[in-house]
């Protein structure tokens, strides 16, 4: 990887780490999606994984330790209540979506600067030892693998279109591979549901 690419990678990780506003992270998400071909896949997947972890702090926090503030148009701020977090979770909503409905004048959400505690899954007891890290690593690995399967689906679709008129036998094989990849992708998505 070129020097500038390495610097860009580290700059992006720093920006993700320092960003403490929800809308800023969403803007970074769009920026990162445009980086898909600029870095090796593992580097891109790492950046995307770090952003997903940070977004989870806003979208699915540990309700007992929310620590978020709601920012309003007039510049005022209020703390997010644990009850709002629980209500959002009970309705199956991301916390910001729930809060935007409850507080229509809200313009953004903010977390305190500095190290941030990530979400503790509500489906598991508080982590003891490395169990939570193993679960988180598993889902990051699933996300990385899912992205690779998406890439392969696009590649196979392009190859199928290219060779459709020239070599019909290859097209049938590629169609079968594409079908199998789509089934694999569907199963990977179901793991996250």
C-alpha positions, 0 to 999 in steps of 0.5 A: 500500500502506498504511503498516502494510502497508509496515512489516509487509513490512519486519518480515517481511523482517527476521525472515527475515534474522535467523532462524537456526533451521530450525524457526523458518523453517518456522513463518514459512513457515506465517505467510507462507502466510496473508499471501497476500491481504494484500499485492500479489502481487509483494510476497508473492512477494518475501517467499516467495522470500526465505524459500525462499532461507533455507530452501535454506541448511538443506535443500540447502547447499553441502556443502563449507561446511555451517556448520550445527549440530545442536541436541539435547534436552539443549542440546548442539550438534554441527557437521553433517559434510560426509559427512552433507550428501553422504549426504543429497544422494545419497539425494535428501533434504533435509538436515534430514530426513536428520539427523532420521533419523540423530540422533533426539534432534535438536530443531533446526538452527542457522546462525551469526548474521550474513551467510549464504552461500547454497547453491552448486548441486551441478549447476554449477561454482562461480559466476564472474561473475553466472552463479549469480545469473542461474540463481537469478533464473530460478528465483525468476521461475519460482516467482513465475510458478508462484504466479500460475498457481496463483492463476489456476487458483483464480480460473477454478475459482471462476468456472466454479462460479459460472457453471456453471448460468447460461451453459454456453458460458462454462463450456466456455471456462473449462474449456478455460482451466483445462485449459491453465493446469493444463498450464502449471503442470505444466510449470513444476513440471517445471522445478524437478524 
